[in-house]
Amino acid sequence: MANRVNLQGNQACALGAIAAGCTFYGGYPITPSSEVAEAMARELPKVGGTFIQMEDEIASMGAVVGASMGGVKAMTATSGPGFSLKQENLGYACGAEIPCVIVNVMRGGPSTGMPTRPAQGDVMQARWGTHGDHPIIVLTPASVSECYTETIRAFDLTEQLRVPVIVLIDEVIGHLVETVDLDDLTPQTTVSRKFADTPVEGFEPYAVTEDMIPPFPRPGDGYRSHTTGLTHMPNGFPTQNPAKAEAALTRTTDKLVLHKDLIEFCQLIECAGADLVIVAIGISARAAEQAVRDLRGQGVNVGLFRPLTLWPFPETTLKAAVQGAKAVLVPEMNQGQMVLEVERLMAGDLPVHALNKIDGEAITPSEIAAKVKEVL
Amino acid sequence: MKDLEPETPFEINDYIRLEQMPHFLCPGCGHGIALRALLWAVHELQIDKDKLAVVSGIGCSGRLSAYIDANTFHTTHGRPLAFATGLALARPDLHVIVITGDGDSLAIGGNHLIHACRRNLNLTCMMLNNEIYGMTGGQVSPTTSSNRYTTTTPAGNTEPVFDACALASAAGASFVGREVTMQVTGLKNLMRGAIEHHGFSFVEVISDCTEIYGRKNDLGMSPEMMLSQKATMRPEAYRNTVDVPFRPNALECGVLTQKDRPEYGSAYREMTANLRAKGKQHG
């Protein structure tokens, strides 16, 4: 049965969260992400969930982490300035391994910037916004249907791996309206975290397991464990013992390396035999896809590499995708953030060109095509 | 919570994580007394430890959660009420108790406190007021008394003092109380009333930081500090004579506010249940 609807990217994120089993949303109004909160306020009561608008961005992130500590799937959404405020409690979730999903709809910055204008200036904030070495996963939908499916994937990943997941979209994708068939897009099953079910006696909430993902002790199940943002031992209590501290921190980051195949997801368009590979996300990737089609029509051999998982960056896949290419082009709506990672991976083997735009307008296919012709 | 009194007397070892001893509080610190009073109240109310969640912030007060044999969460500075709000809404079957300090809840977490009071979610908040940032070495806090020396008020504190209970009452908290650590039984009874109260309850515990604040201001040893705190309590008869957020040099103790307001979690769940029963929704 078809369930075709016209949806906005932001609304699709909300419906994807509901489809993934999210039952808690803690939010705070901010342009251009507010439609996520508005949709959740309508939808969550229908599934017996809880919506709350907190007193500020910090509190909304705290409430989301608090709800997840209670064992439920929880989410929030925000934009640049709010995302900055959320970093403190997001870092707590990274350190204490509390699953949660944060939708960040990027607008012009810094500071209040251009609230209703698109940008992609949070590529690095999404990766390194909170302090200290920490694991994090960042997904980059580029269409309304992907807002739906990637939000579901965000929940599956955060629950399975106990790592916070950011759904990073720009204002264009957030407010883009497209027709989608939700029945087609909804998976048969979704993933919930592994709850501890072993005997209470001797249970350690951060025990080192083979998959590096400790089972989650749900309050009320008898484990009575301790959760802290302090660097902790397998028993959950703080430590400053150098060996134990290093082991604890290393496991949380090694966890992502171990489960790389589960996390990484890219789209490759016409990369085989391409002279130039464009690396782009979000609305810039949509423009790049059109540019690839136009250029191919003119006999120019270009391809598009689109990292739907932006962080951890799909290194191996990108290196394979650029085999035989003469150059790489990174168009992005910032002064050059993702390009730094691409340059690092190319390590001088290939010239990496940047196309940057920070005027509050999306990059167009013709601008990308012109840049490709200029550098090839 | 059960109607009958517990059959066994309160034994603190039944409620703390002995393996975490020795604790890290300084000699003379009042926080341990407050912890004892809290756990005594938990015992009298016969709360199942599996259903008890304690959420704390950062600072000396924040470290107490690690010693309680319950589901404990040591969160970020000033934010325990925000975490607790999410936890209590997601898990209404849990008894959620927040332990916080004067810096944690009146300075960095002030916004969360006033909105927790306004919202009236079923949470119990115990604020340990020792007038100082002890963990960071003794800096001035919103409750540091006038003219006191701290490491950041080397010539004496010139900032006005925040009255936490007046703030909580004004912001709508439906249960507000204050007690000194000298009155352990009184504090236990106050905590018991706070936990039993259906809605947001706020208890300010006048604690003493002997080691840093007391020493810096020549306030004597812990017993002297506790006696002077007890001596500055405002007599009942004067309770309503001054009502400004800046506290005069006298404290009101006991239950200061108790009112019947709709509890947020119940109200929200009732609203959503009605929506589901109707099977449709406006808008």
Interface residues (C-beta under 8 A of the other chain):
Chain A: T23 F24 G26 R42 L44 P45 K46 G48 T50 I52 M54 E55 D56 I58 A59 S60 M61 G62 A63 V64 V65 G66 A67 S68 M69 G70 G71 V72 A74 E88 N89 Y92 P219 G220 D221 G222 Y223 R224 S225 H226 T227 T228 G229 L230 F237 P238
Chain B: R17 Q20 K49 D50 K51 A53 V55 S65 A66 D69 A70 N71 T72 F73 H74 T75 T76 R79 L81 A82 F83 A84 T85 G86 L87 A88 L89 A90 R91 D93 L94 N111 H112 I114 H115 Y268 M271 T272 L275 R276 Q281 G283
